[in-house]
Amino acid sequence: MPFETPPAQSEGESNTSSRRRDWAAGALGDASRAALAEDAKLFLHQSVSTPCLSVITKAEGPWIEDAEGRRYLDFHGNNAHHIGYGHPRLKKAIADQMDALPFAPRRFACEPATALARKLADIAPGDLSKVLFTTGGSDAVEVALKLARAATGRFKTVSFWDAFHGAGFGASSVGGEQLFRGGAIGPLLAGTEHVAPFACYRCPYGYPERDGQPDLDLCKMTCANMLRYVLEKEGDVAAVIAEPARAVPYIPPPGFWAAVRQACDDVGALLIFDEIPTGLGKTGRMFACDHDGVVPDILVMGKGLGGGILPIAAVIARPELDVAGDYAFGHYTHEKNPVTTRAGLTTIEIIEDEDLVENAARVGAHALARLHDMKDRHGVIGDVRGRGFLFGAELVKDRAGKEPAPELAEDVLYRCLDGGLSFKISMGNTLTLTPPLVVTMAQMVQALDVLEGAIADAAQAAGLA
Ligand SMILES: Cc1ncc(COP(=O)(O)O)c(C=O)c1O
């Protein structure tokens, strides 16, 4: 059954908007149009995916190239391209592994899987050290939820409205976006309670902000207090699951996660961090939660772990949570696949050897400062926020009224595509930039020049300059 009212766009820009059609009419040749029509004929249509934007023919380093020969700096990459596309060292490691041992059927251990598990235990925060692998992030979230149930003997969860945790049933249930949980697919998992997230620029509790920063004396961190309140009222919550830095992006107020960690401990709930997009350096630290000094009970990662080539995700838990040995909740065909686990291990080695986390911190700090400068110059930028290589700019019709400017955001996106920069829009009006960790200062400057030009031109065209 189609929706009576289409769900609010939250994840990515619309793939059926008239602005998208206008862009395609000017940018695509006959061959691309025919390929897109064939794609749309063959695949089930779904929001933010099919029908597609364009046809991709190459992906190398931070670049993608479409069938028209246009190159784009890919500041989206589904957050899977931390080490850039087609890293030669990773391709060789994968090829060598395929020669040595291409698959491990269940019941057999293999060296790449144990080596990756050991490496994850090494780099993970605190004493997180017991691992399960899955093929995708959503499946890893399901494993984490089941593990939390098994370990606590409880089934309820608390998570954030507006969060995305994957497309599976459990993941959609703890997710907070209408696109993934509304209308046609219900009913969802029982006991999945939600609270409003931290979002200081648009505080759901109505507290004012200054330059995107909270006034903690005034708000007393009501968002964290409400989480505690719900945990106490429910009394039997198995776990809180959340992204430590929201991919929208939104950065937590200082002390937020310490307060939530304490609230979880006080009521016997576990804390699960979904670091599927943010893990392995995206925020300029190996894990986003490292910024907050808070260790979860279970951490979920994926995306970049496969080096932008192979699908692999992981759950890593405190050793005390290894309590469900009689069950089989991580029974996946590719649970110990030697090729995907070799890819994961080599990807982490590349991140370490090439100092990519440090690069994201250094170049990301420059990018954030430049975005703040842009905000000073362009009244349509209402808020700038981010950390490392996770950053964004929220576009508004006017600074004081903060009315979102989704059409303007779309116009900026398509102008940027014309200028060779790809990214995505979140929550309708937030330009969300998540470059691969290999992006150099020069490439960052190039991308931000394109972005600033597009914002200026789009604001002018909309009469908002
Ligand atoms: C925060 C978060 N959790 C979970 C997922 C789901 O990962 P996957 O698409 O690999 O299932 C995503 C994917 O975008 C994500 O951003």
The ligand as an ORCA input file, in Angstrom:
! r2SCAN-3c Opt
* xyz 0 1
  C      24.211      4.875     11.571
  C      23.955      3.733     10.628
  N      23.603      2.542     11.137
  C      23.351      1.479     10.341
  C      23.446      1.578      8.963
  C      23.127      0.385      8.115
  O      24.242     -0.146      7.496
  P      24.057     -1.070      6.196
  O      23.538     -0.172      5.109
  O      25.423     -1.612      5.935
  O      23.065     -2.130      6.557
  C      23.814      2.798      8.396
  C      23.887      2.937      6.924
  O      23.789      4.009      6.358
  C      24.070      3.913      9.245
  O      24.414      5.102      8.738
*
